[in-house]
């Protein structure tokens, strides 16, 4: 049955799985979809925004912040130039 469903149905099911909180990354969601009988899962779920949304929904469902805290940027001092003293 799932192999006859369209791309939209795969995306909707991916959102449902992400919202379940059972998965820690998108690869696990892809595998679950394949196990449910969906075909061309990787092709249907391509795109940076879609993958970011699945990650965000998964994290929220598991009770985590929407995005992991970013590491503080490490600023290295600028190399001195021979023109600095002018």
N, CA, C and O of each residue as an XYZ file, in Angstrom:
344
protein
N       0.799     -1.204      0.000
C       0.000      0.000      0.000
C       0.846      1.274      0.000
O       0.593      2.137     -0.841
N       1.839      1.454      0.890
C       2.598      2.704      0.910
C       3.319      3.009     -0.392
O       3.515      4.180     -0.714
N       3.723      1.985     -1.160
C       4.473      2.288     -2.377
C       3.627      3.036     -3.396
O       4.180      3.663     -4.300
N       2.301      2.991     -3.279
C       1.442      3.717     -4.206
C       1.192      5.143     -3.743
O       0.652      5.952     -4.498
N       1.577      5.460     -2.517
C       1.349      6.799     -1.999
C       2.357      7.772     -2.591
O       3.452      7.374     -2.988
N       1.994      9.026     -2.649
C       2.843     10.037     -3.258
C       3.858     10.620     -2.313
O       3.944     10.239     -1.146
N       4.633     11.561     -2.844
C       5.686     12.219     -2.081
C       5.108     12.947     -0.871
O       5.705     12.942      0.206
N       3.950     13.569     -1.049
C       3.332     14.307      0.048
C       3.034     13.376      1.224
O       3.226     13.757      2.379
N       2.568     12.168      0.939
C       2.270     11.216      2.006
C       3.533     10.790      2.752
O       3.503     10.576      3.964
N       4.633     10.669      2.027
C       5.905     10.319      2.671
C       6.318     11.441      3.621
O       6.746     11.187      4.747
N       6.186     12.672      3.162
C       6.565     13.817      3.992
C       5.665     13.903      5.224
O       6.146     14.133      6.333
N       4.367     13.719      5.029
C       3.451     13.758      6.165
C       3.793     12.672      7.182
O       3.775     12.916      8.388
N       4.098     11.493      6.697
C       4.459     10.389      7.608
C       5.786     10.685      8.300
O       5.955     10.361      9.475
N       6.723     11.293      7.588
C       8.002     11.659      8.194
C       7.780     12.648      9.337
O       8.416     12.536     10.385
N       6.884     13.613      9.142
C       6.558     14.551     10.214
C       5.934     13.828     11.407
O       6.261     14.128     12.555
N       5.050     12.892     11.142
C       4.430     12.127     12.227
C       5.481     11.365     13.023
O       5.444     11.343     14.253
N       6.413     10.743     12.316
C       7.470     10.000     12.995
C       8.362     10.933     13.799
O       8.744     10.609     14.923
N       8.698     12.089     13.233
C       9.531     13.057     13.951
C       8.813     13.536     15.212
O       9.430     13.686     16.266
N       7.514     13.774     15.097
C       6.736     14.256     16.240
C       6.537     13.195     17.318
O       6.152     13.515     18.443
N       6.799     11.932     16.976
C       6.625     10.864     17.960
C       7.700     10.904     19.045
O       7.479     10.413     20.152
N       8.851     11.480     18.740
C       9.937     11.559     19.708
C      10.745     10.283     19.844
O      11.581     10.178     20.742
N      10.515      9.314     18.976
C      11.209      8.031     19.061
C      12.548      8.025     18.325
O      13.318      7.075     18.463
N      12.830      9.049     17.561
C      14.015      9.040     16.696
C      14.950     10.180     17.052
O      14.518     11.298     17.334
N      16.240      9.873     17.034
C      17.233     10.882     17.392
C      17.855     11.555     16.177
O      18.506     12.592     16.312
N      17.665     10.985     14.998
C      18.183     11.633     13.787
C      17.328     11.249     12.576
O      16.513     10.329     12.637
N      17.532     11.964     11.498
C      16.715     11.757     10.300
C      16.955     10.398      9.653
O      16.045      9.842      9.037
N      18.134      9.866      9.779
C      18.415      8.553      9.189
C      17.505      7.484      9.780
O      17.049      6.588      9.071
N      17.246      7.580     11.072
C      16.348      6.622     11.711
C      14.921      6.761     11.175
O      14.210      5.767     11.027
N      14.513      7.980     10.891
C      13.187      8.213     10.304
C      13.131      7.607      8.905
O      12.140      6.972      8.545
N      14.194      7.800      8.110
C      14.233      7.233      6.750
C      14.116      5.708      6.796
O      13.387      5.111      6.004
N      14.834      5.089      7.719
C      14.805      3.627      7.838
C      13.406      3.165      8.236
O      12.906      2.175      7.702
N      12.778      3.869      9.161
C      11.418      3.511      9.580
C      10.451      3.609      8.401
O       9.580      2.754      8.241
N      10.596      4.636      7.588
C       9.731      4.789      6.410
C       9.944      3.644      5.426
O       8.984      3.101      4.880
N      11.211      3.279      5.203
C      11.497      2.148      4.307
C      10.888      0.868      4.855
O      10.340      0.065      4.100
N      10.983      0.672      6.175
C      10.411     -0.520      6.805
C       8.887     -0.548      6.704
O       8.279     -1.618      6.720
N       8.277      0.626      6.600
C       6.829      0.709      6.439
C       6.404      0.473      4.993
O       5.212      0.367      4.704
N       7.374      0.392      4.088
C       7.058      0.084      2.704
C       7.135      1.245      1.739
O       6.832      1.080      0.557
N       7.532      2.409      2.206
C       7.685      3.537      1.296
C       8.923      3.331      0.433
O       9.935      2.810      0.902
N       8.840      3.736     -0.810
C       9.971      3.620     -1.724
C      10.502      5.009     -2.047
O       9.798      6.005     -1.878
N      11.737      5.073     -2.508
C      12.399      6.340     -2.862
C      12.348      7.359     -1.729
O      12.114      8.546     -1.955
N      12.566      6.887     -0.531
C      12.481      7.744      0.652
C      13.515      8.858      0.590
O      13.195     10.021      0.837
N      14.748      8.507      0.263
C      15.813      9.514      0.246
C      15.545     10.587     -0.798
O      15.812     11.764     -0.559
N      15.023     10.195     -1.943
C      14.719     11.172     -2.989
C      13.558     12.070     -2.565
O      13.579     13.273     -2.823
N      12.557     11.498     -1.924
C      11.382     12.272     -1.518
C      11.693     13.248     -0.389
O      11.051     14.292     -0.270
N      12.673     12.909      0.435
C      12.962     13.729      1.607
C      14.273     14.502      1.472
O      15.002     14.673      2.449
N      14.562     14.958      0.284
C      15.756     15.772      0.098
C      15.402     17.229      0.331
O      14.250     17.634      0.179
N      16.372     17.986      0.689
C      16.185     19.412      0.904
C      16.623     19.808      2.292
O      16.281     19.167      3.286
N      17.386     20.882      2.335
C      17.951     21.343      3.596
C      16.865     21.784      4.579
O      16.942     21.477      5.768
N      15.861     22.499      4.088
C      14.816     22.993      4.978
C      13.973     21.860      5.551
O      13.644     21.862      6.737
N      13.629     20.901      4.713
C      12.832     19.766      5.181
C      13.597     18.979      6.238
O      13.031     18.618      7.270
N      14.855     18.713      5.996
C      15.665     17.965      6.960
C      15.843     18.741      8.262
O      15.822     18.153      9.344
N      16.018     20.049      8.165
C      16.141     20.863      9.377
C      14.843     20.837     10.172
O      14.871     20.785     11.402
N      13.701     20.873      9.478
C      12.413     20.831     10.155
C      12.186     19.479     10.842
O      11.660     19.429     11.954
N      12.579     18.395     10.190
C      12.456     17.071     10.817
C      13.319     16.984     12.069
O      12.879     16.462     13.093
N      14.554     17.495     11.991
C      15.433     17.507     13.168
C      14.823     18.338     14.295
O      14.829     17.925     15.454
N      14.296     19.516     13.943
C      13.714     20.408     14.935
C      12.521     19.748     15.620
O      12.401     19.786     16.845
N      11.645     19.146     14.830
C      10.452     18.508     15.404
C      10.833     17.314     16.274
O      10.212     17.073     17.310
N      11.847     16.572     15.857
C      12.326     15.429     16.650
C      12.853     15.897     17.998
O      12.545     15.301     19.030
N      13.635     16.945     17.991
C      14.210     17.465     19.236
C      13.116     17.974     20.172
O      13.162     17.713     21.374
N      12.151     18.685     19.641
C      11.064     19.208     20.468
C      10.250     18.062     21.053
O       9.882     18.096     22.227
N       9.968     17.051     20.242
C       9.183     15.905     20.713
C       9.903     15.148     21.826
O       9.261     14.549     22.688
N      11.221     15.174     21.807
C      11.990     14.487     22.854
C      12.250     15.387     24.056
O      12.955     15.000     24.988
N      11.675     16.593     24.030
C      11.810     17.502     25.173
C      13.102     18.286     25.187
O      13.512     18.794     26.232
N      13.747     18.391     24.042
C      14.994     19.144     23.949
C      14.712     20.494     23.302
O      13.631     20.720     22.758
N      15.678     21.373     23.365
C      15.548     22.660     22.681
C      15.457     22.417     21.188
O      15.940     21.402     20.685
N      14.841     23.341     20.487
C      14.669     23.193     19.042
C      16.010     23.049     18.336
O      16.121     22.285     17.377
N      16.999     23.748     18.781
C      18.340     23.662     18.197
C      19.347     23.475     19.325
O      19.206     24.079     20.388
N      20.354     22.649     19.104
C      21.383     22.525     20.136
C      22.117     23.853     20.291
O      22.269     24.593     19.319
N      22.567     24.156     21.488
C      23.275     25.423     21.666
C      24.540     25.460     20.818
O      25.294     24.490     20.741
N      24.742     26.582     20.201
C      25.919     26.735     19.344
C      27.152     26.957     20.205
O      27.094     27.621     21.240
N      28.251     26.400     19.770
C      29.507     26.614     20.469
C      29.936     28.057     20.234
O      29.761     28.580     19.133
N      30.486     28.696     21.234
C      30.921     30.079     21.035
C      32.008     30.146     19.968
O      32.882     29.282     19.890
N      31.934     31.159     19.175
C      32.921     31.336     18.113
C      34.272     31.646     18.730
O      34.376     32.466     19.642
N      35.280     31.001     18.239
C      36.644     31.244     18.711
C      37.274     32.247     17.766
O      37.446     31.994     16.574
N      37.609     33.381     18.329
C      38.232     34.422     17.507
C      39.731     34.404     17.738
O      40.216     34.534     18.862
N      40.425     34.244     16.671
C      41.879     34.296     16.772
C      42.327     35.717     16.476
O      41.724     36.409     15.657
N      43.376     36.142     17.141
C      43.859     37.502     16.854
C      44.327     37.601     15.408
O      44.860     36.651     14.835
N      44.112     38.764     14.848
C      44.511     39.000     13.466
C      46.044     39.076     13.412
O      46.697     39.654     14.280
N      46.564     38.487     12.387
C      48.019     38.542     12.209
C      48.439     39.974     11.951
O      47.775     40.723     11.234
N      49.526     40.322     12.537
C      50.028     41.687     12.334
C      50.509     41.859     10.914
O      51.097     40.960     10.312
N      50.249     43.003     10.417
C      50.674     43.340      9.068
C      51.796     44.357      9.148
O      51.918     45.069     10.145
N      52.592     44.431      8.141
C      53.656     45.438      8.151
C      53.095     46.844      8.061
O      53.815     47.817      8.284
N      51.796     46.962      7.730
C      51.158     48.263      7.608
C      50.494     48.716      8.900
O      49.991     49.837      8.973
N      50.483     47.848      9.938
C      49.812     48.198     11.193
C      50.429     49.415     11.879
O      49.701     50.171     12.522
N      51.687     49.627     11.775
C      52.350     50.725     12.478
C      52.271     52.040     11.701
O      52.725     53.070     12.199
N      51.715     52.025     10.512
C      51.640     53.277      9.727
C      50.507     54.139     10.120
O      50.323     55.214      9.549
